């Protein structure tokens, strides 16, 4: 009788241990699944946050450029032959004269350049400005001006940024979009910045209309 009771207790203890091992194994699988889901959620969150940061940076840059380009001033280089307008538009660079507020520089008219530069580690969007003086004949002094990096790492996901200009180069041509603006007598009516991301998506066209008159009498 006692022997049978001991065997029953032994069998019951064995089943209890087996159930415990099964429970621990199932709990381990559940924890692995939960940890994997958590890691996937964190990675997804980081990817979304990175995209949001890039978009916010692009929006901030867009707001800054819109404010400055709208203030394009039809300044003429007084010391240069023919006193040409101080404006030069290229595909990846724009140079113009605008009124800078005191919080940005010393105030007054400044020669400004915005350029997309290709470096060994990627590309960067560089802003330079220098006060306009009576001796200036072109934008060459900007090469020695301090630079301000508007974007760098944010451009890793950007495939290309380019500028184009709308207006009439001279009175013999119809208004059209061009990749280069080198008119000596007219400013473009519109300036457009286009952004294409590495994924193939394109940012909505960013168009600025300079507030100043685009042609001045000589």
Secondary structure, DSSP 8 states (H G I E B T S, - for coil): -HHHHHHHHHHHHHHHHHHHHHHHHHHHHHHHHHHHHHHHHHHHHHHHHHHHHHHHHHHHHHHHHHHHHTTB---B-TTSTT--BSEEE-SSEEEEEEEE-TTTSSSEEEEEEEEEEEETTEEEEEEEEEE--TT--SSGGGGGS-EEEEESGGGGGEEEEEEEEEE-SSTTS--EEES-B--SSB--SEEEEEEEETTS-B---EEE--SS-SB---
